[in-house]
């Protein structure tokens, strides 16, 4: 017997009883109940019309909670959704939101060239047969006579206890019918720390090429969930090992491997990247910072060279990598807005603080770093510190100590010079009005010189000092103030 405490379950059960429908809560919410994980997405299956049940549940909610939620019906799919906010419940819980999805039990069959099934009405058994994994195929009855009764035909509880992902039916058929399930297997393994059953994993390898019939948007949605998992490297390694990763993210796959020449090797940049990603994941849940970690060395394969004196080099990989971000985001259907610009910036700048920490940490170098990073300076520093993956503890300690010095100087110089996101105190319009000129090359020369002087600490970040420098620079350029 499962203890379903939330009042919404009994309410749904009462409505189902009145309509003489078998009714169950299924899938992720049941799985997460046993894993003691929060879950606000509740999937309800009834043997009958899910849409009709949803509409009656909405009316019952109206009678009980003094508000009638909107029912979003998707008649082509036979599903309906109801969104409930905690403030409407009794007692109110403002921080709670529930997404209820209702569907009639169904059986599915697939055509080779599509993951869209041919759907027919079915029984609870039919519905459980079509589920992706045994841990997602468990159902709990909501009808009053059997309320809380677990229906677990495939041993989902056993697999939960063992931490194993298996398909209810033949995995070759399961993954071939809907290849997105292969991405979901990797995602659940990464999110939950589960192991994919060996037979299932072999089926993923065998059916990897079927992923090509899945839209990029759906693939990327699963990839983002993998990247957001507690240890993203678990999922990325599984994607690579299964052969899925090269199908949609070949740039990342190309990081893998070590080349040796004259007895000199470089590190495996694929595994280094995953270590950096995990390091960032320990500190931040931000998806786009994690993307910056995943792409920070993406330009290395294109810039790899062998020098007889220096060994393996990757000069300019940060520039190349930053240039690759837009192409990757566009193909993966990721946003091409400020989020992409943020990732581009961090990839471009990820070596700057490393260079500073290797040398004398000068005020001017830190000012330039702060100027270039702007409001993203803290994220950049986190990424750079995560990039320290040396196995030599002495080297790692030296880097970390220097980073602390860089951080300290960042705080001091920001308080003193207000460099973050600063605009030079003298604008191009000021220069044109002062000397009676239109847009020209000389304006850029003066503005850049003032900016460099402030960043170098030659003059303070103040209008009076910048104005005087403008006048001094104008003379050799043949510019005179107009009266």
C-alpha positions in Angstrom: 0.0 0.0 0.0 1.4 3.4 -1.1 0.6 6.4 1.1 -0.5 9.2 -1.2 -0.8 12.2 1.2 -1.7 15.0 -1.2 -5.5 15.7 -1.2 -5.5 15.9 -5.0 -5.1 12.2 -5.3 -8.3 11.4 -3.4 -10.1 14.1 -5.3 -9.2 12.5 -8.6 -10.1 9.1 -7.3 -13.6 10.3 -6.2 -14.2 11.8 -9.6 -13.1 8.5 -11.3 -15.4 6.5 -9.0 -18.3 8.7 -9.9 -17.5 8.2 -13.6 -17.0 4.4 -13.0 -13.4 4.6 -14.5 -10.3 2.7 -13.4 -7.8 5.4 -12.5 -4.1 5.3 -11.7 -1.2 7.6 -11.1 1.8 6.4 -13.1 5.4 6.9 -14.1 7.8 9.4 -12.7 5.7 10.5 -9.7 5.5 6.9 -8.5 9.2 6.3 -9.1 10.1 9.5 -7.3 7.8 8.6 -4.4 10.1 5.6 -3.7 13.2 7.6 -4.3 12.0 10.3 -1.9 12.5 12.9 -4.6 10.1 15.9 -5.1 7.8 15.6 -8.1 5.3 18.2 -9.3 4.4 16.5 -12.6 1.6 14.0 -12.0 0.6 11.6 -14.8 -2.9 10.1 -14.4 -4.1 7.2 -16.6 -7.6 6.0 -16.7 -9.3 3.2 -18.6 -11.5 5.5 -20.7 -11.3 9.1 -21.7 -8.5 11.1 -20.1 -9.9 14.3 -21.4 -13.4 13.7 -19.9 -11.8 12.8 -16.6 -9.7 16.0 -16.6 -12.8 18.1 -17.3 -14.7 16.6 -14.4 -11.7 16.9 -12.1 -11.5 20.6 -12.9 -15.2 21.0 -11.9 -14.5 19.1 -8.6 -11.5 21.3 -7.9 -13.8 24.3 -8.5 -16.3 23.0 -5.9 -13.5 22.2 -3.4 -11.1 25.0 -3.8 -13.3 27.9 -5.0 -11.5 28.2 -8.3 -11.9 26.4 -11.6 -8.6 25.7 -13.3 -8.3 25.8 -17.0 -8.2 22.5 -18.8 -5.8 22.4 -21.8 -7.0 19.7 -24.1 -4.9 18.0 -26.8 -7.5 16.0 -28.6 -5.1 14.7 -31.3 -3.2 13.0 -28.5 -6.1 12.2 -26.2 -4.5 14.1 -23.3 -5.4 17.0 -21.1 -3.5 19.1 -18.6 -4.5 21.0 -15.5 -2.1 23.4 -13.7 -2.8 24.1 -10.0 -1.0 26.7 -7.9 -0.6 26.1 -4.2 -2.2 29.4 -3.2 -5.5 27.9 -4.4 -5.4 24.9 -2.1 -6.6 24.5 1.4 -4.5 25.1 3.3 -2.7 27.3 0.8 0.9 26.4 -0.1 2.2 29.3 -2.1 5.4 27.6 -3.2 3.7 24.5 -4.6 2.7 24.0 -8.2 1.2 20.8 -9.7 1.0 19.9 -13.3 -1.6 17.2 -13.8 -1.7 15.3 -17.1 -4.6 13.0 -17.9 -4.6 10.3 -20.6 -6.6 7.3 -21.4 -4.9 3.9 -21.2 -3.7 3.0 -24.7 -1.7 0.5 -26.7 0.8 1.8 -29.3 2.3 0.5 -32.5 5.1 2.2 -34.6 6.1 2.6 -38.2 9.8 2.3 -39.0 10.3 5.9 -40.2 8.6 7.7 -37.3 8.5 7.8 -33.5 4.8 8.9 -33.6 2.8 5.8 -32.6 -0.5 4.6 -33.9 -2.7 4.7 -30.8 -5.6 2.6 -29.8 -7.6 2.4 -26.6 -6.2 -0.2 -24.2 -6.0 -1.5 -20.7 -3.7 -0.6 -17.9 -1.6 -3.6 -18.9 -1.3 -2.2 -22.4 -0.3 1.2 -21.1 2.4 -0.2 -18.8 3.8 -2.3 -21.7 4.4 0.9 -23.7 6.4 2.6 -20.9 10.1 3.2 -21.4 11.6 1.6 -18.3 10.4 -0.7 -15.5 11.0 2.0 -12.9 8.6 4.3 -14.9 6.0 1.5 -15.5 4.7 1.3 -11.9 1.1 2.5 -11.2 -0.8 3.3 -8.1 -4.6 3.0 -8.0 -6.7 6.0 -7.1 -10.1 4.4 -6.9 -11.4 4.3 -3.4 -11.7 0.5 -3.1 -8.0 0.0 -4.1 -6.6 3.4 -3.2 -2.8 3.3 -2.8 -2.5 -0.2 -4.3 0.7 -0.6 -6.3 0.6 -2.3 -9.7 4.2 -3.3 -10.6 4.2 -6.1 -13.3 7.8 -5.6 -14.4 9.6 -5.5 -11.0 10.1 -1.7 -11.0 10.6 -1.7 -7.2 13.3 -4.4 -7.5 15.1 -2.4 -10.2 14.8 0.8 -8.1 16.4 -0.9 -5.2 19.2 -2.2 -7.4 19.6 1.1 -9.2 19.1 -0.6 -12.7 17.4 0.7 -15.8 15.6 -1.9 -17.8 12.9 -1.8 -20.4 9.6 -3.6 -19.7 9.7 -5.4 -23.1 12.5 -6.3 -25.5 14.9 -3.3 -25.5 15.6 -3.6 -29.3 11.9 -3.0 -29.9 11.5 -0.4 -27.2 14.4 1.7 -28.6 13.7 1.1 -32.2 10.1 2.2 -31.8 11.0 5.4 -30.0 14.7 6.2 -30.3 14.4 9.2 -27.9 14.2 6.5 -25.1 17.9 5.9 -25.6 18.6 9.5 -24.7 16.2 9.2 -21.7 18.1 6.1 -20.6 21.3 8.0 -20.5 19.5 11.0 -18.8 18.0 8.8 -16.0 21.4 7.1 -15.5 23.0 10.5 -15.1 20.3 12.1 -13.0 19.6 9.1 -10.6 23.1 7.5 -10.6 21.6 4.3 -12.0 23.2 1.7 -14.2 21.8 0.8 -17.6 21.2 -2.9 -17.8 23.8 -4.5 -20.1 21.2 -5.9 -22.5 19.6 -2.5 -22.7 22.9 -0.8 -23.3 23.8 -3.2 -26.1 20.4 -2.4 -27.7 21.2 1.3 -27.5 24.5 0.6 -29.3 22.7 -1.5 -31.9 19.9 1.1 -32.5 22.0 4.3 -32.1 21.5 5.2 -35.8 17.8 5.3 -35.2 18.3 8.6 -33.3 18.4 10.3 -36.7 14.6 10.2 -36.9 14.3 12.3 -33.7 14.0 16.1 -33.9 17.0 18.1 -32.7 14.8 20.0 -30.2 13.9 16.8 -28.4 17.5 15.5 -28.4 18.8 18.8 -27.0 16.1 18.9 -24.3 17.4 15.5 -23.0 21.1 16.7 -23.4 20.4 19.8 -21.3 18.9 17.6 -18.6 22.0 15.5 -18.7 24.2 18.6 -18.4 22.1 19.7 -15.4 22.5 16.3 -13.6 24.6 16.1 -10.5 27.6 14.6 -12.3 27.1 15.4 -16.0 30.2 13.4 -17.0 28.3 10.2 -16.3 25.8 10.9 -19.0 28.2 12.4 -21.5 30.5 9.3 -21.2 27.5 7.0 -21.8 26.5 9.0 -24.9 30.0 8.6 -26.3 30.3 4.9 -25.3 27.0 4.1 -26.9 27.7 5.9 -30.2 24.9 8.4 -29.7 27.1 11.5 -29.1 28.8 11.6 -32.6 25.4 11.6 -34.2 24.5 15.1 -33.0 27.6 16.5 -31.3 30.6 15.5 -33.3 32.7 18.5 -32.1 32.7 17.1 -28.6 33.5 13.6 -29.7 36.5 14.9 -31.7 38.1 16.0 -28.4 38.6 12.4 -27.5 42.0 10.7 -27.9 45.7 11.1 -27.3 48.3 11.5 -30.0 52.0 10.8 -29.3 54.9 12.0 -31.3 58.6 11.7 -30.4 57.5 10.2 -27.1 55.5 13.3 -26.2 51.7 13.2 -25.7 49.0 15.7 -24.9 46.2 15.0 -22.5 42.8 13.6 -23.6 40.8 16.8 -23.9 37.5 14.9 -23.9 38.0 13.6 -20.4 39.6 16.8 -19.3 36.5 18.7 -20.5 34.2 16.4 -18.5 36.3 16.8 -15.4 36.0 20.6 -15.8 32.2 20.2 -16.3 31.9 18.2 -13.1 34.0 20.7 -11.2 31.6 23.5 -12.4 28.6 21.4 -11.6 29.8 21.1 -8.0 29.6 24.9 -7.6 26.8 26.0 -9.9 23.4 24.8 -11.3 23.5 27.4 -14.1 22.9 25.6 -17.4 24.8 28.2 -19.5 27.9 28.2 -17.3 27.9 24.4 -17.6 27.7 24.8 -21.4 30.7 27.2 -21.2 32.6 24.5 -19.4 31.6 21.9 -21.9 32.8 24.1 -24.8 35.8 25.8 -23.3 38.3 23.6 -25.2 36.1 22.8 -28.2 38.5 24.6 -30.5 41.5 22.4 -29.6 41.2 19.8 -32.4 41.2 22.6 -35.0 44.3 24.3 -33.5 46.4 21.3 -32.5 50.0 21.5 -33.8 53.2 19.7 -33.0 56.3 21.8 -32.4 59.7 20.0 -32.0 60.7 22.4 -29.2 57.4 23.0 -27.4 55.6 19.7 -28.1 51.9 19.8 -28.6 50.3 23.3 -28.8 46.8 24.6 -29.1 47.5 28.2 -29.7 44.4 30.3 -30.3 42.0 27.5 -29.3 40.0 29.9 -27.1 39.4 32.2 -30.2 38.5 29.3 -32.4 36.3 27.8 -29.8 34.4 31.1 -29.2 33.8 31.3 -33.0 32.4 27.8 -33.0 29.8 28.4 -30.3 27.2 30.0 -32.6 27.4 27.3 -35.2 27.0 24.6 -32.4 24.1 26.5 -30.7 22.3 27.0 -34.1 22.6 23.3 -35.0 21.5 22.1 -31.6 18.6 24.5 -31.6 19.9 26.3 -28.5 19.0 30.0 -28.0 20.9 32.5 -30.2 20.5 35.3 -27.7 22.3 36.7 -24.7 22.8 33.1 -23.4 24.8 32.3 -26.4 26.8 35.5 -26.2 27.6 34.7 -22.5 29.0 31.3 -23.5 31.0 32.8 -26.4 32.5 35.3 -23.9 33.5 32.7 -21.3 35.0 30.4 -23.9 37.0 33.3 -25.3 38.2 34.5 -21.9 38.8 31.2 -20.2 42.6 31.5 -20.5 42.9 35.1 -19.4 42.9 34.6 -15.6 45.1 31.5 -16.1 47.8 33.7 -17.8 47.5 36.3 -15.0 47.9 33.6 -12.3 51.0 32.2 -13.9 52.8 35.5 -13.9 53.0 38.5 -11.6 49.4 39.6 -10.8 49.6 43.2 -11.9 46.8 45.7 -11.3 46.6 46.6 -15.0 46.2 42.9 -16.0 43.4 42.5 -13.5 41.7 45.8 -14.6 41.7 44.5 -18.2 40.2 41.1 -17.1 37.5 42.9 -15.1 36.8 45.2 -18.1 36.5 42.3 -20.6 34.4 40.0 -18.3 32.1 42.7 -16.8 29.3 41.2 -14.8 30.4 37.7 -15.7 33.7 38.0 -13.9 32.6 35.7 -11.0 31.4 33.0 -13.4 34.6 33.3 -15.4 36.7 32.9 -12.3 34.7 29.8 -11.3 35.3 28.3 -14.8 39.0 29.1 -14.7 39.4 27.5 -11.3 37.4 24.4 -12.5 39.9 24.2 -15.4 42.7 23.3 -12.9 42.8 19.5 -13.4 46.5 18.8 -13.0 47.4 15.6 -11.1 50.3 17.4 -9.5 49.1 18.8 -6.1 51.9 21.3 -5.9 50.9 22.8 -9.2 47.2 22.9 -8.3 48.0 24.6 -5.0 50.1 27.3 -6.8 47.3 28.0 -9.2 44.7 28.2 -6.5 46.8 30.5 -4.3 47.3 32.8 -7.3 43.6 32.7 -8.1 42.9 33.9 -4.6 45.2 36.8 -5.2 43.5 37.6 -8.5 40.1 37.5 -6.7 41.4 39.8 -4.0 42.7 42.3 -6.5 39.4 42.1 -8.4 37.5 43.3 -5.3 40.0 46.0 -4.5 40.3 47.4 -8.0 36.5 47.3 -8.5 36.0 49.3 -5.3 38.7 51.8 -6.3 38.4 52.2 -10.0 34.8 51.1 -10.9 36.1 49.2 -14.0 33.3 46.6 -14.3 31.3 47.5 -17.4 32.8 51.0 -17.4 32.5 53.4 -20.3 35.3 55.9 -20.8 34.4 59.2 -19.2 34.9 61.0 -22.5 32.6 59.9 -25.3 32.9 60.1 -29.1 30.2 62.8 -29.1 32.3 64.8 -26.6 35.3 64.7 -28.9 33.3 65.7 -32.0 31.6 68.6 -30.2 34.9 69.8 -28.6 36.9 69.8 -31.9 34.0 70.5 -34.3 34.6 67.3 -36.4 32.4 64.5 -37.7 33.0 60.7 -37.3 36.6 59.9 -38.2 39.5 57.7 -37.3 41.0 60.2 -34.9 38.0 59.8 -32.5 38.7 56.0 -32.1 42.4 56.7 -31.5 41.6 59.1 -28.7 39.0 56.9 -27.1 41.2 53.8 -27.2 44.1 55.7 -25.7 42.0 57.0 -22.8 40.6 53.5 -22.2 44.0 52.0 -22.2 45.4 54.7 -19.8 42.6 54.0 -17.3 43.1 50.2 -17.5 46.8 50.6 -17.1 46.2 52.9 -14.1 48.0 55.8 -15.8 45.1 58.1 -15.1 42.1 57.6 -12.8 38.7 56.6 -14.1 37.4 60.2 -13.8 36.1 62.7 -16.3 38.5 65.6 -15.5 41.6 63.4 -16.0 40.2 61.9 -19.2 39.2 65.3 -20.5 42.7 66.6 -20.1 44.2 63.6 -21.8 41.8 64.1 -24.7 43.1 67.7 -25.1 46.7 66.5 -24.9 46.2 63.7 -27.5 44.4 66.0 -29.9 47.4 68.4 -30.5 49.6 65.9 -32.4 46.6 64.9 -34.4 46.1 68.4 -35.6 42.8 68.9 -33.7 42.0 72.2 -32.0 39.0 73.0 -29.7 36.4 75.1 -31.3 35.3 78.3 -29.5 
